[in-house]
Amino acid sequence: MKIIVTGGAGFIGSALVRHLVWVRGDEVLTIDKLTYAGNRDNLAAVAECANHRLDVVDVCDAERLRSLFFDFGPDAVMHLAAESHVDRSIDGPADFIRTNILGTCALLETVKAYNAERAADKACRFLHVSTDEVYGTLGAEGAFTEASPYRPNSPYSASKAASDHLVRAWRATYGLPVMLTNCSNNYGPYQFPEKLIPVIILAALRGAPVPLYGDGQQVRDWLYVDDHVAGLVAVLENGALGRTYNIGGGCEKTNLEVVTEVLTAVAEQTGADRDEMLKLIEFVKDRPGHDRRYAIDGTRIRRELGWRPQTSFADGIGQTVAWYLDNKEWWASAAPEESDHGGP
Ligand SMILES: NC(=O)c1ccc[n+]([C@@H]2O[C@H](COP(=O)([O-])OP(=O)(O)OC[C@H]3O[C@@H](n4cnc5c(N)ncnc54)[C@H](O)[C@@H]3O)[C@@H](O)[C@H]2O)c1
Protein backbone atom coordinates (compact mmCIF):
# COMPACT_ATOMS: atom_id res chain seq x y z
CA MET A 1 0.00 0.00 0.00
CA LYS A 2 0.94 3.63 -0.29
CA ILE A 3 0.53 5.09 3.18
CA ILE A 4 1.01 8.56 4.62
CA VAL A 5 1.94 8.49 8.31
CA THR A 6 1.62 11.82 10.13
CA GLY A 7 3.78 12.19 13.25
CA GLY A 8 5.99 9.38 11.95
CA ALA A 9 9.13 10.85 13.55
CA GLY A 10 7.62 10.56 17.04
CA PHE A 11 7.53 7.63 19.46
CA ILE A 12 4.62 5.51 18.20
CA GLY A 13 4.74 6.89 14.65
CA SER A 14 8.37 5.82 14.15
CA ALA A 15 7.61 2.29 15.43
CA LEU A 16 4.72 2.17 12.95
CA VAL A 17 6.85 3.45 10.05
CA ARG A 18 9.60 0.90 10.76
CA HIS A 19 6.97 -1.85 10.70
CA LEU A 20 5.27 -0.67 7.50
CA VAL A 21 8.57 -0.14 5.64
CA TRP A 22 10.49 -3.21 6.83
CA VAL A 23 7.92 -5.86 7.60
CA ARG A 24 5.09 -5.06 5.18
CA GLY A 25 7.10 -3.40 2.42
CA ASP A 26 4.59 -0.57 2.07
CA GLU A 27 5.54 2.66 0.34
CA VAL A 28 5.49 5.24 3.14
CA LEU A 29 5.55 9.02 3.21
CA THR A 30 6.15 10.37 6.72
CA ILE A 31 4.81 13.85 7.38
CA ASP A 32 6.19 15.43 10.52
CA LYS A 33 6.87 18.97 11.72
CA LEU A 34 9.81 17.74 13.85
CA THR A 35 8.74 19.52 17.01
CA TYR A 36 10.75 18.91 20.21
CA ALA A 37 9.11 15.43 20.26
CA GLY A 38 9.96 14.51 16.66
CA ASN A 39 13.42 13.30 15.79
CA ARG A 40 14.98 12.28 12.46
CA ASP A 41 17.11 9.76 14.35
CA ASN A 42 13.93 7.82 15.20
CA LEU A 43 13.76 6.98 11.49
CA ALA A 44 17.48 6.29 10.96
CA ALA A 45 16.74 2.61 10.42
CA VAL A 46 14.62 3.37 7.34
CA ALA A 47 16.56 6.40 6.10
CA GLU A 48 18.17 4.44 3.26
CA CYS A 49 15.04 2.50 2.28
CA ALA A 50 13.75 3.31 -1.20
CA ASN A 51 10.16 2.81 0.02
CA HIS A 52 10.34 5.57 2.64
CA ARG A 53 10.50 9.36 2.56
CA LEU A 54 10.22 12.00 5.29
CA ASP A 55 8.80 15.44 4.53
CA VAL A 56 9.02 18.11 7.22
CA VAL A 57 5.52 19.55 7.14
CA ASP A 58 3.06 21.03 9.63
CA VAL A 59 -0.29 19.22 9.47
CA CYS A 60 -1.97 22.62 9.76
CA ASP A 61 -0.47 23.62 6.38
CA ALA A 62 -3.43 22.72 4.15
CA GLU A 63 -1.73 23.85 0.94
CA ARG A 64 1.36 21.66 1.47
CA LEU A 65 -0.81 18.73 2.47
CA ARG A 66 -2.85 19.02 -0.68
CA SER A 67 0.13 18.97 -3.02
CA LEU A 68 1.76 16.10 -1.11
CA PHE A 69 -1.41 13.98 -1.29
CA PHE A 70 -1.90 14.58 -5.02
CA ASP A 71 1.80 13.91 -5.75
CA PHE A 72 2.15 10.79 -3.60
CA GLY A 73 -1.27 9.22 -4.24
CA PRO A 74 -1.88 7.44 -0.89
CA ASP A 75 -4.29 4.55 -0.34
CA ALA A 76 -4.45 5.38 3.36
CA VAL A 77 -3.38 7.95 5.91
CA MET A 78 -2.57 7.02 9.50
CA HIS A 79 -2.83 10.17 11.59
CA LEU A 80 -0.58 10.25 14.66
CA ALA A 81 0.80 13.81 14.57
CA ALA A 82 -0.18 15.52 17.80
CA GLU A 83 0.99 17.41 20.81
CA SER A 84 0.93 14.49 23.22
CA HIS A 85 2.07 15.38 26.73
CA VAL A 86 -0.60 16.14 29.36
CA ASP A 87 1.69 18.26 31.57
CA ARG A 88 2.65 20.49 28.66
CA SER A 89 -1.05 20.93 27.80
CA ILE A 90 -1.68 22.20 31.33
CA ASP A 91 1.19 24.70 31.05
CA GLY A 92 0.23 25.86 27.53
CA PRO A 93 -2.88 24.53 25.76
CA ALA A 94 -2.63 26.65 22.58
CA ASP A 95 -0.34 24.29 20.60
CA PHE A 96 -2.64 21.39 21.50
CA ILE A 97 -5.71 23.17 20.16
CA ARG A 98 -3.86 24.14 17.00
CA THR A 99 -2.18 20.86 16.06
CA ASN A 100 -4.64 18.35 17.46
CA ILE A 101 -7.86 20.07 16.37
CA LEU A 102 -7.02 22.41 13.49
CA GLY A 103 -4.37 20.02 12.13
CA THR A 104 -6.85 17.13 12.10
CA CYS A 105 -9.39 19.35 10.36
CA ALA A 106 -6.83 20.36 7.69
CA LEU A 107 -6.02 16.70 7.10
CA LEU A 108 -9.69 15.69 6.84
CA GLU A 109 -10.33 18.45 4.33
CA THR A 110 -7.29 17.35 2.32
CA VAL A 111 -8.48 13.73 2.19
CA LYS A 112 -11.98 14.92 1.21
CA ALA A 113 -10.60 16.96 -1.70
CA TYR A 114 -8.23 14.15 -2.73
CA ASN A 115 -10.96 11.50 -2.67
CA ALA A 116 -13.24 13.71 -4.77
CA GLU A 117 -10.76 13.12 -7.63
CA ARG A 118 -10.52 9.34 -7.15
CA ALA A 119 -12.83 6.47 -7.98
CA ALA A 120 -14.99 5.46 -4.99
CA ASP A 121 -13.30 2.04 -4.70
CA LYS A 122 -9.89 3.77 -4.57
CA ALA A 123 -10.82 6.25 -1.84
CA CYS A 124 -8.06 7.00 0.66
CA ARG A 125 -8.87 5.60 4.12
CA PHE A 126 -8.26 7.76 7.18
CA LEU A 127 -7.14 6.01 10.37
CA HIS A 128 -7.31 8.41 13.29
CA VAL A 129 -5.10 7.45 16.24
CA SER A 130 -6.47 8.65 19.56
CA THR A 131 -6.33 7.96 23.27
CA ASP A 132 -8.40 6.39 26.04
CA GLU A 133 -8.03 9.68 27.93
CA VAL A 134 -11.01 11.07 25.97
CA TYR A 135 -13.27 8.96 28.21
CA GLY A 136 -12.15 10.69 31.41
CA THR A 137 -11.64 8.77 34.60
CA LEU A 138 -12.98 5.51 36.09
CA GLY A 139 -13.73 4.48 39.65
CA ALA A 140 -12.36 1.26 41.10
CA GLU A 141 -14.50 -0.92 38.80
CA GLY A 142 -15.31 -1.17 35.10
CA ALA A 143 -13.51 -0.40 31.83
CA PHE A 144 -13.95 1.94 28.88
CA THR A 145 -15.86 0.51 25.92
CA GLU A 146 -16.33 2.14 22.54
CA ALA A 147 -19.76 3.29 23.83
CA SER A 148 -18.39 5.08 26.90
CA PRO A 149 -19.30 8.78 27.00
CA TYR A 150 -16.60 11.35 26.29
CA ARG A 151 -15.54 13.20 29.46
CA PRO A 152 -12.01 14.56 28.88
CA ASN A 153 -10.37 16.27 31.85
CA SER A 154 -7.11 17.78 30.55
CA PRO A 155 -6.50 20.22 27.70
CA TYR A 156 -4.67 17.34 25.93
CA SER A 157 -7.55 14.88 26.21
CA ALA A 158 -10.10 17.59 25.35
CA SER A 159 -8.19 18.41 22.16
CA LYS A 160 -8.00 14.72 21.22
CA ALA A 161 -11.73 14.31 21.97
CA ALA A 162 -12.47 17.26 19.68
CA SER A 163 -10.39 15.69 16.91
CA ASP A 164 -12.28 12.38 17.32
CA HIS A 165 -15.58 14.26 16.91
CA LEU A 166 -14.33 15.95 13.73
CA VAL A 167 -13.35 12.58 12.26
CA ARG A 168 -16.77 11.14 13.10
CA ALA A 169 -18.50 14.19 11.60
CA TRP A 170 -16.51 13.98 8.34
CA ARG A 171 -17.76 10.38 8.06
CA ALA A 172 -21.41 11.26 8.74
CA THR A 173 -21.45 14.43 6.67
CA TYR A 174 -19.11 13.73 3.74
CA GLY A 175 -18.91 9.92 3.82
CA LEU A 176 -15.14 9.90 4.40
CA PRO A 177 -13.84 6.32 4.90
CA VAL A 178 -12.55 6.79 8.44
CA MET A 179 -11.66 4.48 11.32
CA LEU A 180 -10.75 5.48 14.86
CA THR A 181 -8.65 3.88 17.56
CA ASN A 182 -8.48 4.86 21.24
CA CYS A 183 -5.47 3.35 22.93
CA SER A 184 -4.16 3.09 26.46
CA ASN A 185 -0.68 4.15 27.69
CA ASN A 186 2.20 3.04 25.49
CA TYR A 187 5.82 2.41 26.45
CA GLY A 188 8.91 1.19 24.62
CA PRO A 189 12.07 2.39 22.84
CA TYR A 190 12.30 5.94 21.42
CA GLN A 191 9.77 7.43 23.86
CA PHE A 192 10.66 11.05 24.55
CA PRO A 193 12.10 11.34 28.07
CA GLU A 194 9.29 13.45 29.50
CA LYS A 195 6.88 10.49 29.79
CA LEU A 196 6.80 8.43 32.98
CA ILE A 197 8.76 5.30 32.02
CA PRO A 198 11.78 6.98 30.37
CA VAL A 199 11.75 9.60 33.16
CA ILE A 200 12.12 6.77 35.68
CA ILE A 201 14.87 5.00 33.71
CA LEU A 202 16.96 8.12 33.14
CA ALA A 203 16.58 9.37 36.73
CA ALA A 204 17.67 5.94 38.00
CA LEU A 205 20.74 5.95 35.71
CA ARG A 206 21.68 9.43 36.95
CA GLY A 207 20.97 8.60 40.61
CA ALA A 208 18.46 11.49 40.61
CA PRO A 209 15.08 11.62 42.38
CA VAL A 210 12.27 9.70 40.61
CA PRO A 211 9.20 11.97 40.82
CA LEU A 212 5.80 10.36 41.42
CA TYR A 213 2.57 12.34 41.43
CA GLY A 214 0.36 12.38 44.54
CA ASP A 215 0.06 9.02 46.28
CA GLY A 216 1.16 7.03 43.20
CA GLN A 217 -2.08 5.06 43.25
CA GLN A 218 -3.36 6.28 39.86
CA VAL A 219 -4.01 3.28 37.61
CA ARG A 220 -3.08 3.06 33.93
CA ASP A 221 -3.37 0.20 31.42
CA TRP A 222 0.06 -0.34 29.80
CA LEU A 223 0.74 -1.52 26.25
CA TYR A 224 4.08 -2.20 24.55
CA VAL A 225 4.42 0.07 21.52
CA ASP A 226 4.91 -2.74 18.96
CA ASP A 227 1.64 -4.29 20.13
CA HIS A 228 -0.09 -0.97 19.49
CA VAL A 229 1.42 -0.92 16.00
CA ALA A 230 0.06 -4.42 15.33
CA GLY A 231 -3.37 -3.24 16.49
CA LEU A 232 -3.26 -0.23 14.15
CA VAL A 233 -2.31 -2.43 11.21
CA ALA A 234 -5.15 -4.86 12.06
CA VAL A 235 -7.62 -1.97 12.03
CA LEU A 236 -6.21 -0.56 8.80
CA GLU A 237 -6.48 -3.92 7.06
CA ASN A 238 -9.73 -5.30 8.39
CA GLY A 239 -11.48 -2.63 10.44
CA ALA A 240 -15.00 -1.57 9.46
CA LEU A 241 -15.36 1.94 8.10
CA GLY A 242 -16.79 4.45 10.56
CA ARG A 243 -16.00 2.16 13.49
CA THR A 244 -14.01 2.85 16.67
CA TYR A 245 -11.70 0.25 18.21
CA ASN A 246 -10.35 0.51 21.76
CA ILE A 247 -6.82 -0.86 22.04
CA GLY A 248 -5.57 -1.80 25.51
CA GLY A 249 -2.85 -3.80 27.15
CA GLY A 250 -5.04 -5.65 29.66
CA CYS A 251 -2.27 -4.65 32.06
CA GLU A 252 -3.52 -2.39 34.82
CA LYS A 253 -0.92 -1.06 37.23
CA THR A 254 -0.66 1.76 39.73
CA ASN A 255 2.04 4.30 38.97
CA LEU A 256 3.83 3.15 42.14
CA GLU A 257 3.88 -0.44 40.83
CA VAL A 258 5.24 0.80 37.49
CA VAL A 259 8.01 2.81 39.15
CA THR A 260 8.95 -0.13 41.37
CA GLU A 261 9.08 -2.60 38.45
CA VAL A 262 11.06 -0.26 36.23
CA LEU A 263 13.59 0.53 38.98
CA THR A 264 13.94 -3.18 39.66
CA ALA A 265 14.66 -3.84 35.96
CA VAL A 266 17.26 -1.02 35.89
CA ALA A 267 18.94 -2.46 39.02
CA GLU A 268 19.00 -5.95 37.47
CA GLN A 269 20.48 -4.77 34.18
CA THR A 270 23.09 -2.44 35.70
CA GLY A 271 24.02 -4.54 38.74
CA ALA A 272 22.98 -1.69 41.05
CA ASP A 273 21.42 -2.23 44.48
CA ARG A 274 17.63 -2.45 44.12
CA ASP A 275 16.86 -1.15 47.62
CA GLU A 276 19.07 1.91 47.03
CA MET A 277 17.26 2.54 43.72
CA LEU A 278 13.84 2.36 45.36
CA LYS A 279 14.97 5.07 47.79
CA LEU A 280 15.09 7.47 44.80
CA ILE A 281 11.25 7.58 44.63
CA GLU A 282 10.04 11.04 45.63
CA PHE A 283 6.32 11.82 45.93
CA VAL A 284 5.55 15.23 44.40
CA LYS A 285 2.44 17.46 44.35
CA ASP A 286 -0.28 15.87 42.23
CA ARG A 287 -1.14 17.04 38.71
CA PRO A 288 -4.33 19.18 38.59
CA GLY A 289 -7.32 17.29 37.15
CA HIS A 290 -5.35 14.05 37.39
CA ASP A 291 -7.49 11.10 36.24
CA ARG A 292 -7.54 8.31 38.81
CA ARG A 293 -7.96 5.20 36.72
CA TYR A 294 -8.08 4.15 33.07
CA ALA A 295 -8.89 0.64 31.85
CA ILE A 296 -9.79 -0.61 28.39
CA ASP A 297 -12.36 -3.21 27.47
CA GLY A 298 -10.72 -4.71 24.39
CA THR A 299 -13.53 -7.12 23.50
CA ARG A 300 -14.34 -5.54 20.13
CA ILE A 301 -10.87 -5.58 18.58
CA ARG A 302 -10.22 -9.07 19.97
CA ARG A 303 -13.48 -10.55 18.63
CA GLU A 304 -13.71 -8.70 15.33
CA LEU A 305 -10.04 -8.46 14.31
CA GLY A 306 -8.35 -11.18 16.39
CA TRP A 307 -5.86 -8.71 17.88
CA ARG A 308 -4.48 -9.10 21.38
CA PRO A 309 -1.29 -7.85 23.05
CA GLN A 310 1.70 -10.21 22.78
CA THR A 311 4.26 -8.65 25.10
CA SER A 312 4.13 -9.07 28.88
CA PHE A 313 4.92 -6.01 30.99
CA ALA A 314 8.03 -7.70 32.40
CA ASP A 315 9.38 -8.50 28.91
CA GLY A 316 8.45 -5.09 27.49
CA ILE A 317 10.07 -3.23 30.39
CA GLY A 318 13.17 -5.42 30.12
CA GLN A 319 13.50 -4.58 26.40
CA THR A 320 12.82 -0.90 27.03
CA VAL A 321 15.41 -0.56 29.80
CA ALA A 322 17.96 -2.40 27.63
CA TRP A 323 17.26 -0.01 24.76
CA TYR A 324 17.81 3.12 26.89
CA LEU A 325 21.04 1.62 28.26
CA ASP A 326 22.25 0.97 24.70
CA ASN A 327 21.20 4.36 23.29
CA LYS A 328 22.61 6.94 25.64
CA GLU A 329 23.52 9.32 22.80
CA TRP A 330 19.88 9.30 21.64
CA TRP A 331 18.53 10.59 24.95
CA ALA A 332 21.54 12.53 26.27
CA SER A 333 20.85 15.55 24.05
CA ALA A 334 17.06 15.49 24.28
CA ALA A 335 16.46 14.74 27.94
CA PRO A 336 16.07 17.43 30.54
CA GLU A 337 18.57 16.86 33.37
CA GLU A 338 15.77 16.16 35.84
CA SER A 339 12.01 16.05 35.60
CA ASP A 340 9.56 17.17 38.26
CA HIS A 341 6.74 15.52 36.27
CA GLY A 342 5.72 12.27 37.86
CA GLY A 343 3.02 10.73 35.67
CA PRO A 344 2.42 9.17 32.27
N1 LIG B 1 1.97 7.75 23.88
C1 LIG B 1 0.84 7.17 24.26
O1 LIG B 1 0.82 6.50 25.30
C2 LIG B 1 -0.41 7.30 23.42
C3 LIG B 1 -1.53 6.53 23.76
C4 LIG B 1 -2.68 6.62 22.97
C5 LIG B 1 -2.71 7.46 21.87
N2 LIG B 1 -1.61 8.21 21.57
C6 LIG B 1 -1.66 9.07 20.37
O2 LIG B 1 -0.73 8.56 19.44
C7 LIG B 1 -0.16 9.61 18.67
C8 LIG B 1 1.36 9.56 18.76
O3 LIG B 1 1.74 9.66 20.12
P1 LIG B 1 3.29 9.65 20.53
O4 LIG B 1 3.36 9.25 21.95
O5 LIG B 1 4.07 8.93 19.51
O6 LIG B 1 3.61 11.22 20.44
P2 LIG B 1 5.00 11.97 20.22
O7 LIG B 1 4.85 13.26 20.95
O8 LIG B 1 6.15 11.09 20.53
O9 LIG B 1 5.04 12.24 18.65
C9 LIG B 1 4.22 13.19 18.02
C10 LIG B 1 4.84 13.52 16.66
O10 LIG B 1 3.96 14.47 16.01
C11 LIG B 1 4.78 15.47 15.44
N3 LIG B 1 4.00 16.72 15.36
C12 LIG B 1 3.59 17.50 16.39
N4 LIG B 1 2.91 18.57 15.92
C13 LIG B 1 2.90 18.46 14.57
C14 LIG B 1 2.37 19.25 13.52
N5 LIG B 1 1.70 20.40 13.77
N6 LIG B 1 2.53 18.83 12.25
C15 LIG B 1 3.20 17.68 11.97
N7 LIG B 1 3.76 16.90 12.92
C16 LIG B 1 3.60 17.29 14.21
C17 LIG B 1 5.98 15.59 16.36
O11 LIG B 1 7.09 16.19 15.72
C18 LIG B 1 6.21 14.14 16.74
O12 LIG B 1 7.08 13.52 15.83
C19 LIG B 1 -0.76 10.91 19.23
O13 LIG B 1 -1.83 11.28 18.40
C20 LIG B 1 -1.27 10.53 20.60
O14 LIG B 1 -2.38 11.32 20.98
C21 LIG B 1 -0.47 8.15 22.31
The ligand as a Tripos MOL2 file, in Angstrom:
@<TRIPOS>MOLECULE
LIG
   44    48     1     0     0
SMALL
NO_CHARGES

@<TRIPOS>ATOM
      1 N1          1.9720    7.7490   23.8770 N.am      1 LIG1
      2 C1          0.8440    7.1680   24.2640 C.2       1 LIG1
      3 O1          0.8170    6.5010   25.3030 O.2       1 LIG1
      4 C2         -0.4090    7.2960   23.4200 C.ar      1 LIG1
      5 C3         -1.5300    6.5340   23.7640 C.ar      1 LIG1
      6 C4         -2.6850    6.6180   22.9670 C.ar      1 LIG1
      7 C5         -2.7070    7.4600   21.8680 C.ar      1 LIG1
      8 N2         -1.6110    8.2150   21.5660 N.ar      1 LIG1
      9 C6         -1.6630    9.0730   20.3720 C.3       1 LIG1
     10 O2         -0.7290    8.5590   19.4410 O.3       1 LIG1
     11 C7         -0.1610    9.6130   18.6740 C.3       1 LIG1
     12 C8          1.3580    9.5620   18.7610 C.3       1 LIG1
     13 O3          1.7430    9.6650   20.1190 O.3       1 LIG1
     14 P1          3.2900    9.6490   20.5320 P.3       1 LIG1
     15 O4          3.3590    9.2480   21.9520 O.co2     1 LIG1
     16 O5          4.0730    8.9340   19.5060 O.co2     1 LIG1
     17 O6          3.6060   11.2160   20.4390 O.3       1 LIG1
     18 P2          5.0020   11.9710   20.2160 P.3       1 LIG1
     19 O7          4.8550   13.2620   20.9450 O.co2     1 LIG1
     20 O8          6.1510   11.0890   20.5290 O.co2     1 LIG1
     21 O9          5.0400   12.2440   18.6450 O.3       1 LIG1
     22 C9          4.2170   13.1880   18.0160 C.3       1 LIG1
     23 C10         4.8390   13.5150   16.6640 C.3       1 LIG1
     24 O10         3.9620   14.4660   16.0130 O.3       1 LIG1
     25 C11         4.7770   15.4720   15.4370 C.3       1 LIG1
     26 N3          3.9990   16.7240   15.3570 N.ar      1 LIG1
     27 C12         3.5860   17.5000   16.3920 C.ar      1 LIG1
     28 N4          2.9140   18.5710   15.9250 N.ar      1 LIG1
     29 C13         2.9000   18.4620   14.5660 C.ar      1 LIG1
     30 C14         2.3680   19.2480   13.5190 C.ar      1 LIG1
     31 N5          1.7020   20.3980   13.7650 N.pl3     1 LIG1
     32 N6          2.5250   18.8320   12.2480 N.ar      1 LIG1
     33 C15         3.2040   17.6760   11.9710 C.ar      1 LIG1
     34 N7          3.7570   16.9000   12.9180 N.ar      1 LIG1
     35 C16         3.5950   17.2920   14.2090 C.ar      1 LIG1
     36 C17         5.9770   15.5940   16.3630 C.3       1 LIG1
     37 O11         7.0930   16.1940   15.7210 O.3       1 LIG1
     38 C18         6.2110   14.1410   16.7410 C.3       1 LIG1
     39 O12         7.0830   13.5190   15.8290 O.3       1 LIG1
     40 C19        -0.7620   10.9130   19.2270 C.3       1 LIG1
     41 O13        -1.8300   11.2840   18.3970 O.3       1 LIG1
     42 C20        -1.2660   10.5250   20.6040 C.3       1 LIG1
     43 O14        -2.3800   11.3200   20.9830 O.3       1 LIG1
     44 C21        -0.4650    8.1460   22.3130 C.ar      1 LIG1
@<TRIPOS>BOND
     1     1     2 1
     2     2     3 2
     3     2     4 1
     4     4     5 ar
     5     4    44 ar
     6     5     6 ar
     7     6     7 ar
     8     7     8 ar
     9     8     9 1
    10     8    44 ar
    11     9    10 1
    12     9    42 1
    13    10    11 1
    14    11    12 1
    15    11    40 1
    16    12    13 1
    17    13    14 1
    18    14    15 2
    19    14    16 1
    20    14    17 1
    21    17    18 1
    22    18    19 2
    23    18    20 1
    24    18    21 1
    25    21    22 1
    26    22    23 1
    27    23    24 1
    28    23    38 1
    29    24    25 1
    30    25    26 1
    31    25    36 1
    32    26    27 ar
    33    26    35 ar
    34    27    28 ar
    35    28    29 ar
    36    29    30 ar
    37    29    35 ar
    38    30    31 1
    39    30    32 ar
    40    32    33 ar
    41    33    34 ar
    42    34    35 ar
    43    36    37 1
    44    36    38 1
    45    38    39 1
    46    40    41 1
    47    40    42 1
    48    42    43 1
@<TRIPOS>SUBSTRUCTURE
     1 LIG1         1 GROUP 0 **** ****
